[in-house]
């Protein structure tokens, strides 16, 4: 899509009205913006990582829990689209909170969201070696111990370094990497479904409407007990397998200052990334479920942490498995690249406002590449430090105050549990911020506006985010299915509180909100565009 000079001038004028000068290179089109958001969301990374949690907790019927998650997150995407259209700025959620409520509020939204992003970089990149190791064994007979902490650390640091270099040489390069990610995700989701269908499914479509005894301890493949309660027990844990996947669309707003016609394109990219991600995920999950072995023993083996997706794909010819291993490795790489890119733009947006230490250094933009070069270094170093936590892996339960650090769980896994809770908390605060502004008379003025649907969409979005956040962090005990499979009792909540306390100490001592400009900057004013306009 070609962009006229007038449209480029409009982007620059929008930025000036919001109080900034164009420093980053505006080189991304709609598909690039969509690709970054979609690669962050990454159906392949999410499904391959969480399939066992979902199917093991609730059986084949867990696939239908995807529908309400995508549906409610679409409401969130509509709210974010309205904000992103009015404030097409790097740093997205931080800027939305700052301009709808105030500097302090925005700082806190950015703090929570930024930490979640940097944790996610570490989480995604450490998952890469799980699929890279068998690929090296199959192709070159090279044995890599994917469970070794040293191997995980080395592989992740190399991956972060490569991603940082690619992100540093320009937003256009990030767009190229994530475009490849879209093609790979498409081939890896629909391609797996087609390949498994050709080999032959072991179940009919009716299998997707069963629970396969997951609500009962005797027949649950993960050995957890929901006391026969599927909807009020198994489903509440299994839904987290979808909750972990369907975010990341908001990163389209993080790169808004590098996107042409951002006021129009950012909302479109958010919606499209979420909807296409939902379709691709549904197809992949359905195919994997239908391809599980028909026998009770075979099914239990496939829906276990020692089986999972690789065990289901084992029925495919070896060369086909290798192709899909390549695709999933590329998907992990693309996802990590997109998340690091989004996180660095948040750091840059913070630094430009003087909201973090060494802001003058962190806001530096490369004159050659037009990228926030030092913010990218922050987006590399902090995840690398997080990865060091993989070496903390107690052999016995560690009792800390009133809660227990469980044996056999490394500290990085516990920190990663904050990734989703931090995302949901920052999302909730952003939606609440838009509601506070709307109640105070705020009138969205970008290309995309919800109009009379603003209040009902925002209320439903906030209610969903609040309820799911409680579901994520609720400490139900290490012996409960939630505590055993996901949040490790109090750990997720305690980690979130600790990170908030660290933020609070800096906030009280440095008062970064005093250096920020408030929400008085003039929003983008353009003719309205309805959600139906891009269909």
N, C-alpha and C positions, 0 to 999 in steps of 0.2 A: 504494500500500500504506500503510495507516494504521499508526501506531506508538503503542502505549499508553504511559501515563505510567510504568508499571513498566519497560517496555523502555528508555525514556529514562533512567530512574534507573539501570538496569543499566549502560548505556553510561558514565554519569558515574562509577559505582562502579568500573568496570573501569579507567578512566583514573586514579582516585585510587590504586588498588592498584598501578598502574605508576609512581606518583610524581608525577603531574601533576594540575592543575586544568583544568576545561573552560574554554578561552578562545575557541576558534573555534566558530562556529555549526554545530550538527549538523543540517543541513538536507537532506542527500543521501540518496536512497533507492537501492535496488538498481540500477534502470535508470540513474540518474545516475552511480553509481559505475562501472557497466559502460560507460557512454557515454564517460567520461573515459579509461578504459583502452583502449577500442576506437578512439577518435579519435586517441590517441597512436600506436597500432599502425598505423592508417590504411592499408588495402589500396590505395586509390586513389593516395595519395601515393607509397607504396612501389613499386607496379607501374608507374605512369607514369614514375617516376624510374629504375627499374632493369630494365625489360623488355629493353632492348637489351643490357645487360651479360649477362643470363642467356641469352637466345636467341642472341645473337651469339657467346658463348663456347661453348655446348654444343648449339645447335640446339633444335628443338621438344621434344626429350626432357628439356630442363631442367625442365619443369613437374613431373616426377615427383620431382625432388630436393626439392620442397616438402614431401612427405610425411614423410621422416625429420626435417626441420627442425622442423615443427609437432609431430611426435610426441615428439621429445626435449625441445622447449621446454615441452610439456605436463607432462613430468616435473618440469621446473624450476618451473612454475607450481604444481604440487602441493606441492613443498617450500616455496615462498613462501607458499602458502595456509595451510599449517600454522603457519608463523612469523607470518603476518599475523593469524591467528585467535588465537594466544596473545598477540601484542603488537600490537594494533590502534592504532598510533601514527603520527602524522605523521612523515615522514622515512623510513618503511619500511626500506629496506636498511641505512641507518645504525643505526637502532634494533635491527634484527635482529642485526647484527654485535656491537653493544655489549652486548646482553643474552645472547647465546649464548657469546661468547668473552671480551669485556672492552672497556673504554673505548677503548684504543688501537686495537684491531682494528676496532671500529665506526667510529672516526674515519677510518681509512684507507678503509674501504669507502665511507663517505659522501663523502670527498674525490674518489675516482675516479668514483663514480656521479654526483655533483653536477656535476663538470666535463663529463661526457658529456651530461648533460641540457642544460646551458647551451649547449654546442656544438650540440646537436641543434636548439634553438630557432633559432639562427642559420642552420643548414643548411636547415631546413624553410622558414623565412620568406624566404630568398633564392631559393628555388625558385618562390615564388608568382608573380613577375613574368614567368616564362617562359610562363605560361598566361594571365596577365592582359593582357599586351601584345597578343596576337592577338585577344583578346576585344574590347578597345577598338577595334582596327582594324576588326573585322567589324561591330560595332554602331554605332560613332560616327565611323568613318574617322579615328580619332586614331592617329597613328604614335608608338609608344614603342619605343625601341631597347633591347630586353631584354638586350643584351650589353654595354651601356655600364656601366662600373663606378659612375659617378655615379648612374645610374638605379637600379641594383641597390641601392646604399646608401640612397638616398632612399626608395625603395619599401619596403625592409625596415625602416627606422627608423619609417616611418609605421605599418606593420603591427604592429611591436612595441608602439608607443604605444597603438594601439587595443586590442590584446590585454591590455595592462596595465590600462587603464581598465576593461575588462569584467571582468577577474579581480578587480580591486580592489573592485568594488561587491557582491561576495558570491559564495560558493561556489554558491549557487543559480543565479546568472547563468552561471558556468562550466558548470554542469550543463545549462542551457538551450542554450548554444552547442554543447556536445558532443552533446546529444541531436539537434540539427539536423544535426550532423556524421554521426551514425549513419544518419539518414534519407537524407542526401545520398550517403553511401558505399554504402548499399543500392541507391539509384537509379542511381548512377554505375557500379557494378560489374555488377549484374544487368541494368540498363538498357542498357549498352553491349553486353553479350552478346546480348540480345534484338534490339537494333537491327542489329547486324552480321549476326545470323542471318537477319533479315528481308531485308536487302539481298542476302545470299547468301554463304556461306562458300566459299572456293576449294579447300578440302581436306576429306577425310574424317577420321573420328576416328583412323584408322591413322597419320595424319601426326604425331600427338602422340607416337608411339613411335619416331620417326626422329631421327637426328642431323643430317641434311641436310649431311653432309660437314664439320661444324664442327671436327672433330679434325684436319683437314688444312689447311695454310696456303693451298693453291690454292683451296679452296672455303669457307674461313672468311670470313664477311662483314665481320669486323672486321680481317682481315689478320693475325691472330696464329697462331702455329704451336704446336700441341700434339704434333707428331710422330706423329700417328695414334692417340694415347692419349686415349680419351674418359673412361673411368672414373677413371683415375689422373692425368688432366691437365685436360681441359676441364671435367669435372664439379666438380672441386675449386675452380675459379674461378667457374663458373656458380652453384654453391650459395650463393655470397655474395650473389647477388641476392635470395635468400630470407632469408638470415641478417640482411640489412639491414632486413627488414620485421618479422619475428616476435619483437619485444620491445615493451615499452611497457605490457603487461598489468599489470606490477608497480605502475604508477601508481595502481591501485585502492587499494593500501596507503598510498601517499603522502597520500591524502585521507581516511584512516580516521577521523581525529578529527572529521570533518565528515559522516560516514556513520552513519546510524541502524542499530543492530544490527550494528556493524562486524565483530564476531567471526564472525558467520555470513555476512554479505554480501560481505566482501572476497574470501574464497576463491572464492565463486561467480562474482563479477564477473571475476576473473582468468581462470578457466577458460573462461567464456563468451566473453570478448573474444578469447581466443586461438583457440578453435574456430570461432567465427563469422568471424573474420578469415581463417582458413585456407580456409573454404568460399568466401567472397567472392573471395579472391585467386585460388583455383584456377579459378573460373568465369570471371573476367576474363582471366586469362592464357590459358586454353584458347580463349576467343573471339578474342582478338587473334591467336593463332597460326593458328587456322583461317581467319582473314580475311586473312592475308598473301597477296600476289600469288602466283599459281601459277608464273609464269615465273621462271627463275633470276635474271635481271636485276632484276625487280620485287621478288623476295624479298630480294636483297642490298641493294637500296635501302631497303626497309622496315626491315630489321634492321641499321641503321647509325645512328650518332650524329646524322646529318643528317636521318634519316627518323624512325624510332621510332613511338611511338603516334600522334602527329598524322598521320603519313603513312598509317597504316592506317585511321584514322577519316576520312580525306579522301574515302572512297567514300560516306560518309553525306551526306544533304542538308545544305546549309550551316546551316540553322536548327537541325538536330539537333546538328551539331558545336558550335554556339554554346551550346546547352543544356548539353552535356557540359563545355564550357569553364567555364561558370558553376559547375557542380557540382564540378569539380576545384579551382577557386579557393576555393570554400567549404571543401572538404576540407583544403586546405593551411592555411587560416585556423584551422579547428577543431583541426587537429593541433597547430599552433603554440601555440594557446591552452591545450590540455591539457598539453603538455610544460612550458610556462612555469608553469602552475598546480602541476604536480608538483614542479618545481624550487624554486619559492618555498616550498613546504611543507618541503622538505629544509633550506633555509636557515633557516627558522623553527625547525625542530626542533634544528638545530645551535646557533642563537643562544640558544634557551631553556636549553640545557645549558652555555652559555658557551664553546662550542667554536670560535668564530671571532672575529676582531677586531670591535669595536663591537657586541658581542652584545646589550647593553642596548637599543641603537637598533634592531637588526635583528629583535628578537623582538616589537616593538610590534604590537599587534593593534588594528585600527580598532574603536572602541566602537560605531560606527554599523552597520558592515557585517560585523563579525566575521571579517575577513580579515587575514592577516599583511601589512599594507600596505607596510612598509619592506622586508620580504623580497621582495615583488613588485618593488620598485624595483631590488633587486639582480638579480632575474631578468630585468630589462629592460636595465639598464646593461651588464652583462657580455656578453650576446649582442650588444648594439649595438657594443661594442668589438671583439668577434670579427669582426663584419661589416666593419670597417675593413680587415681583412686582404685583402679582395677587391681592393684597390688594388695589392697586391704581386704582380706578374705578370711575371717575368723573360722577356726575349726570347731569352735564351740559357741553356744549362745552367750552373748555379752549383755549383762544386765546394766542398764543405764537409767538411773532414777526409777521411773515407774514403767518403762518400756524395755523391750528386748531387741537387741541387734541380732538377727537370726544367723545361725551358723551356715556356712556354705554359700552365703550371698555376699558378693563383693560390694564395696562401698559405691562404686560407680553405678551399679544397678539401683541402689537406693537413691542416689542423686537423680538418676534418670526418671525415677518415679515422680520427681518434681516437674519434669518436662511438661506433662499433660496437665497437672494441677495448676502450674504456673500459667500455662496458656489459657485455661478456662477461667482462672481468676482475672487475668488481664482482659480477656474478652468481656467478661461480665462487667468489669469496671468501665470499659469503653462504652458498652451499651447503656449502662446506667448514666454515664456522663452525657450521652446524647439525649437521654430522657430528661435529665436535669436542665440541659440547655433548651430543649423543646418547651418544657414547662415555663421557662423564663422568657419565652418569646422568640427563641432562635428560629430563623427561617433558612433552611438549607437552600443554597443558591448555585449549586453546580449543575452540570448537565443532567445528572441523575437524581431524581427526588422521589420520595415515597408518597408525598402529598397526604391525603386523608388516611392512607394506610400506615403512616408513620407510627402512631401510637399503638395500634394492635400488633403490628409486626415487632416493635421494640419490646412490648410487654411479654409476648410469647417467647421471644429470643432470650430475654433476661431470665424468665422463669425456667426455661430449659437449662441454661448455663448454670444457674444456681443449684437446681436439683442434681444435675450431673456432677457438679463440683463436690457436693456433699457425698454422692455415691463414690467418687474417686478417693476422697480423703477419709471417709468415715472409718474410725478404728474399731473393727469388729472382732479383734483377737487373732493371734497367729494360728489358732486351730480352726478358724472359720475359713471357708473357701476364698473369700476376698483377701483375708490376711495371708493365707498360704500361697495364693496364686498371683497376687497383684501388689497390694499396698503395704504388706508386712506390718499389719496392725497400726501402730502409731507412727511408723517411720515416715511415710509420705507427708503426713500433717506436720510432724516435728521438723522435717527438713524445710518445708515451706515456711514455718514460723521462724526458724533460724536465719534463713535468707532474708526474710522481712526484717528481722532484728538488726542484721548487718546493714541493710539499707537505712533503717531508722537511725542507727548511730551516725552514719555519714550525713544523713539529712539534717539531724539536729545540730551537728557540729559545723557543717559547711553551709547549710541553708542554700542549696542550689536554686531553690525556687525564687530567691530574691534577685537572682541574676537573669531570670527568664522573663521574656515579654509575655503578657497575658493574652487572653483571647480576643483582644480588641482589633487585631489585624483584619483588614477587609477580606472576606471570603471571595472565592471565585464566583463571578456572576455571569451566568450563561443561560440561554434558553433551555427550558426543561426537556428532559428526554425520559420517556417511560420505559419500564423494564421490557415491554414488548417490542421496543424499537430495534433491538438487535436480533430478533428471531427471524 
